[in-house]
Amino acid sequence: MPAPTPRSTAVALLDKVLGEGRLLSELNAPLSRLAPADRARALRLAGDTLRGLDRADRLLSRQLRKTPQLHVMNILRLGTVELCMGGDAHGVVDELVSLVGAHPRYKRLRGLVNAILRQMAGDAGKPWKDLRVPRMPGWLREPLVSAWGNGAVSAMEKAQFAGAPVDLTLKPGQDPGDWAHHLGAVALPTGSLRLRESGQISALPGFSDGAWWVQDAAAAMPARILAPRTGERVLDLCAAPGGKTLQLAAAGASVTSLDISEKRMERVTENLARTNLSADIVVADGLGYQGGPFDAVLIDAPCSATGTIRRHPDLPYAKDGSDFGALIALQAQMLDHALTLLAPGGRLVFCTCSLLPDEGEVQVEEALARHGGLRTDITALELPGVDPAWRTEEGGLRLRPDYWPDLGGMDGFYIAVLRRE
């Protein structure tokens, strides 16, 4: 068996996502045989192909009389996207033709793949830039249009197609200007840094010293809004992958970091060690946890993750919306339970990385109706870089991928601060 390459691994990833409905985050086995830089390239190739899938299929439909088997189709898709995005024709075509030729079942299609990809490297690929921005699937697009309107959803799709730059959160006390210079980054209005070029993250200045960690600018805002104080007891509920735990600990809070996934919490522990921060790690089901009382609770509740499609383009292909009802019910349960863990006068930040109001605005509206004396704290949302227009009627904050279009967008999030009278 030939040694895996970033391209062959990207095709294997596409086969799993599009053939089995798997998420890229679950697919460690195909990536494990690659060096870190090649692993990153394989994920980038797979991600670019998923973002451009609609365009690739439109171009390929003009060349194919019959759709081939999924593996071959994914080879054609990857090659089409890479060529149309400026990839080296010789390298792309030769490797992908060799890849299909080495497969005992599909080697007879080597000539077809060669012919089509060479056409894509020529005139057949030229219409790429004129095709419409790929749309989200109907099961997701329809409720979003109902919530935000067609124009806003089209702008979100444009942001998703562009992909997501890499954002960093600095430890308190670091000079953003200095680090922006060292890292070739841009300082964002809310305090995060945005890399102009990502490259291999672990090789960047400050990584091994723990001066910063990777965290989307929107994902960094719930902990900033919670505004932990030195010595406060704070529970980070559903904590993995841990960016918010690091923020809370770096602010001097006494943090309990809880998540149900032991494997994901291992990564949180590793990042705490790298950044020389500490937190009490608890692997447990949040609904059964009886610790506290806490001065503050941050709950990033399990959700559809529809706000992260710009960085996770596999989501629309690995999900179909059938789990939304169960997730919404779980969020309400977790919010109600989290309120029982608060000390008198404590505050709770509820957030989800979802674009669906049922997982954000509606959750908080219904929580306010269920719990007498509960209110939203809108003054907590008054932070640098937070546009007042992002506030919602019930007193939360709505972030969307189409915000900051000139800066590269942000993940979709909903955030609210709840206090008892």
N, C-alpha and C positions, 0 to 999 in steps of 0.2 A: 504493500500500500504506500503510495507517495506521501511524503511528509506534508502536513497541512500548511496552507498558506493563508494569509488574511482573506483572499478572495474565496478560496474553497471553503473556509470556515464561515464566511458571510453567507454563502449559498446554503450551507448546512443549517445556519440559524434561520434563514428564510423558510426552509423546508419545515422546521419545527413550528414557527409562528403561523405560517399560512396553511400548513397542512394539519397541524394538531392543536392550534389555538393556544400555544404556549407563549408565555411572556419571556422577553429577552433576559430579564433578571433571574429567571429560573434555569437558564441554559449555561451552566458552568462547564459541563463536560466537553462540549465542542471547543471551548476556549482554553481549556486547561493545558493543551499541548503547545500553546503559543507563548512566546516571550511577551512581556508587558506591552511593548510598543506595537507589536503585531496584533495583540489582543485588542488594543484600542482601535487600530485601523480596521479590524474585522467588524467591530461594533459600529464604527462610523459608516462603513460600506453598507452594512445591513440597514442601519438607520436611514441613510440617504435613499436607499432603494424603497423602503417602506413609505417614506415621505413622498417620493416621486412615483409611487406605484400606479396611480391613476393615469399619469402622463405616459409612463412607460407602456402600459397596456393599450392606450390609445394609439401610440405609434406602432406597436407590434401588431395590432389588429389589422393594420394596413399592409403588413408584409406576410402574415400567416394565413393560409387557407383553413387551417385547423389548429386549435390550441393543443400544444404538446403536453406530455405528462408534466406534473408540477415541478419536479426537479429540473427538467430542461427549461421550463418556462421561467423558473427563478434564475437560472443562469442567464437567460436572455434579458430578463428584467434588470438584473444587476449590471450586466454589460451595457444595456441601453442607458441606464441612469448615469453610469460612470462616464461613458463616452459623451453624452449630452451635457455633462457638467465639466467637460474639458479634460477627461482622462486621456492618457497616451494611447492612441489607437493600436499601435503595434503590441504593446504590453498587454492591454486589456483583451484584445481579440485572441492573441496567441495562447494566453493562459486559459481562457475560458473554453476555447476549442479543445485544448489538451485535456481539460477537466471532463468535458462530456465524452471525449474519445477514450478516456481511461475507465469509463463506467461500462461494465460488460453488458448492461441492459440497454444503454442509450448510445453506444458508440456509433451505431448506424446513422445517428442524427448529426454527426460531426460536420458534415458538409452543409446542412441546413443552418446550424449555429454559425458557422464561418460566414456563410453568405449574408445572413441577416445582420450580424454584427458589423460586417464591413459596410453594408448599406447604411447602418446607423452612424457609422463614423463619417459617412459622406452626406448626401442630400437627404436621406430618410430621417436623419436626426435634427435637421435644421428647424422644423416647426416646434421643437420642444419649448422654446421660450415664449411662444405665442399661445400655447394651450392654457386653458383655465387653471387657476390654482386648485389643487386637489381638494375635494370636499370630504368632510366627515361623513361616516355612514348615516343612513336615514334614522336608525334607532337612536342616535345621539344628536344629530343635527336638528331634527324636528323639535324636541323639547327645548333646545337652546335657542332656536329661532323664536319659539313661543315666549321664552323668558326675556331675550335681549334684542330681538329683531334681526332681520336678514342682514342688514348692513354691518351690525356689530359681529355677527357670526362669520361673515365673509372676511372681516378684518382679523378675527381670531384665526381663521384658516390660513390667512396669509402669514401670520406670525408662526403658526405651526409648521408651515412648509419651509420657512426660513431656518427652522431649527433653533436651538438654544445655545447661546454662549455660556461660558463657565464663569460663575460668580464665586467670590470668596468672602468669608467673614473673618475679619481681623480680631485678634485678642484685644481687649481693652488696653489702652495705653500705647498702642502702635500708631505710628504716624501714617495716615492713609496716603498722603502725598508721596512720602518716601517709598512706600511699598508699591504704589502705582508706577513709580519710576522704575523700580527694580524688576517688577513683573511685567512691564509693558501693558498696564491695565488702565482702566478708566474708573474714577471714583463716581459712584452712583448717588443720586440725591438722598437716599435713605441710609447711606453709610457703607454699603457693600462695595467691593471692587469687582469690575468685570474685565476679564482677560480679552485682549484683542486676538490673541492666538493661544489656543489651549496647549497643544503638545502633550508631552508626558507629565502629568501633574506631579508625580513623586520626584521628578528631577528639578522642579522649580525652586528658586531660593525661598527659604522659610518653611518648606514642607517638613523636612526632618527635624527642624527646631520647634515645630508646633506653633508657629507664629500666626497661622491661619488655617481654615478648613474650607472645603468646597461646600457651598450652600447657596441655592438660588436666592436672589434678592427678596422675592416674595416670601419664601420659606423662612427667611431670617426675621421677618417682621413680627410674628406672634410673640416671640420672646422679648423683642424690643418693646412691644406694646405692654407686655406684662410688667416690664421694668423692675426686675428683682433687686432687692436691696441686700447688702452684706448681712449674712447671718440668718436671713429668712429661710424657713423650711418650705421648699418648693417641690411639688410632685410633677414630674414629666411623664404623663400617662400616654401609652402607645409611643414610646420614645424613639425606637429605631427608625432611621439609621443613626440618629444621635446628634444632629446639628444643633437642635434646640437645647439638649442636655449640656453641650459644650458652652453655649451662650450663657445659660443660667449659672453654670459652675464658674465660668470666667468672670461673672459679675459679683462673685463672692457668696452666692446663695448656698445653703446646705441642701443638696439636690438628691432626691430619690428618683432614679431613672428606671421606669418599669415598661416591660413589653413581654408579650407572650412567646416571642420567638427567641429561643436560646442562641441559635446560629447568628441571627442579626445582632443580638446583644453582644456577641463576641467582638463584632466590629466596633461597637460603641466603646467597649473596654479598651480595644487597641487604640482608638482615637483619643481617649482620655489619657492614656499613657503617653502617646506622641506629643500631646499638647501640655503635658504635666499638669493636668486638672484631675479633680476627684469627684466622684458621685457614688452613692449607694446603688449598686446594680441589683435589680429584682426581676427575675424571670417568673411571670405569673399572669394569670388571666385578670385583666383590670377589673372586671365585674365582680370578682370575688375578693379583691384586695381590701383589707380593713385597716391600713395604716393611718398615720396622721394623729391629730389634726394638723393640716398644713396651712401656712399663711397664704399660699397661692397654689393653684393647680393649673397646669397647661395640658389640655387634651387635644392632640392632633388626631382626631377620630378616624377609624377605618372608613374609607369612602371609595367612590368610583375612580378617583385619581384623574378625572377628566381634565383637570387644570394643568396636567403635566405632559400632555400629548406632544408639545413642542420638543421635549427632550426624551419622550418615550413613545415614538411613533408606532410601536407595536400594539399599544393599548386598543385602538379601534378594531384590530384584527383578532385579538385574543379575547375580547369581551363582546357581549351582545346586549347588555343592559338587563339581562334576566336576574341579576343579583341586586339590583338597585333597591327593591323593596326590603330585602333582608338587611342591607347595609343601613338604610334609613332607620329601621326599627332598632338596630344595634346602637346607632349614634344616640338616639333618644335615651336608651337604657344607660349608656355610658355617661352621658351628660348628667342624668338624674343621680347616678351613683357618685360621680365626682363631686357633686354638691354636698354629699354627706361627709366627705373627707375634709371639708374646709373648716378651719377654725372660725370662731365668731369674728365678723369684720373682714374675713378673707375675700379673695377675688379669684375668679376662674376665667381663663382664656380658652374659649372654644374655637377650634379652627378645623377646616377641611381643605384639601387641595382639589376641590371640585368646582365645576362651573354651574352645577345644577342648584337652583334655589332650594329645592327640597332637602339638600344636604348642607344648607347654610342658613339663609335668611328665614326659611320656614321653620327649621329646627329651633332657632332662637325665639321666633314668635310663639311657637307652641310651648316652649319651656317657660316663657314668661307667663303664659296662660295657666300652666300647670302649677307653678310655684308662686304663691302669694308673697309679696315683698321683694321679689327678684326684679332687678332692673339692669339695663345696659349702661355702661360708663363710657359716654362718648368723649369725655375729656381725655381719656387714656389714649385715644386715637390721634391726638394732636402732636404728631412727631414730625421732625424735618423730613421733607420729601413726600409726605403723605398728602395727596390732593384731597381737599374737602369734598370734591365732587364724587369721590369714591365711597363716601358714607352712604349707608342705606337707611330706609325709613325706620326700621326697628332699632337702629343704633349700632349696627355693625359696620364692617369694612369689606367692600367687594373689590377684589383685584382680578384683572383679566389679562390674557396673553396679548391683547391688542393695545394695552397701555404701554407708554414709553416706546412708541413705534420707531422713533429716531435713535433710540439707545439699544434696540434689540429685544424689546418686550420683557415680559416677566411671566412666571407661572400663574395660573389661575388659583386664587385662594379666597376663602371667606374667613373673617376673623371677628370675634366679638368678645368684649369683656363683660362679665356678669358679676354683680354684687348683690348681697341681700340688704334690704333696708334695715 
